[in-house]
Amino acid sequence: MNPNLTVVMAYEDVATAKRAKETWDHLLHNLGEDYLLQLRLWKFEVLRVPELREAAARDAVSADLIFIAARETANLPAEVKEWIDLWLRQKHNHPSAIAVSSDPAGPCAAYLREVAQQAGMDFFAATTHSQSRPHPRRRDKQSMPATPRWSRCRFLRGGIEA
């Protein structure tokens, strides 16, 4: 019997959702059939509605991985930070990780790295080749595949390693 892996993914817009989907596909490929995966999606804008924010927080409390897909240069919106505060207060003794699909050196990743550290959660960041430095033999970044690269890849129970 395969263990369950529950993932909550919050995303900002269509572009970040697409990038998150690429990362999700990479995760599925790496995990193979070792896990039964459950994915719950929440768009940032629906987190403005208190009832939906609370429902999303309930999902995050029981999740093994909380994945945030945000724009490269933006801070997280207030409603997303409120959502994070909600589930952090309720997430007791449930080992989990926070992942971000954004610039690992940007404000969103910095905030989430701090949240993970304070909560005792693992943290990792995913970027696509198109967000990172070009391959030394390729000068045209457009020709590069958009497969995720993990800047820190450690996950509870050893599920993902790079």
C-alpha positions, 0 to 999 in steps of 0.5 A: 500500500502506497503512502498518501501525500497531500499537497495544497497549491496556492497560485496567483494567476494563470502564468504562475499556475502554469509554472506550478503545473510544470513543477507538479508534473516534475514532482509526479514524475520523480515520485512515480507510483510510490505515493498516492497524491492528492492535490487541492488548488486555491487561487490567491484571489479566493482567499480574500473571502473569509469562509474560503480562506478558512476552508483553504486553511483546513486543507493546509493544516492536513497537507504534507506539502504547501506549495505557493506559486507567485510572481517573481518580484511580488510580495505575497498579498495580505490575504495569502499571509492571513491564510498562512497565519491561519493554518500555521496556528492550527498545524501542530505536530504534522510534519510538512514542507513549504515549497515556492515556485518563485525567484529563490532570492525574491521577497516571496521566497524570503518570507516563506523561508522565514515562515518555514524556519519559525514553524519547523517546516522544511523549505524548498524552492523550484525554478524553471530553466527559463527563470534561471541562468542559461546553460553555458552552451546555449545562448538562447534562453527561449530554446531551453525546456521549462523543467523545474530545478530544485534549489533545495530539495529535501522533503519529509520521509525522503520523498524527493531528493535531487 
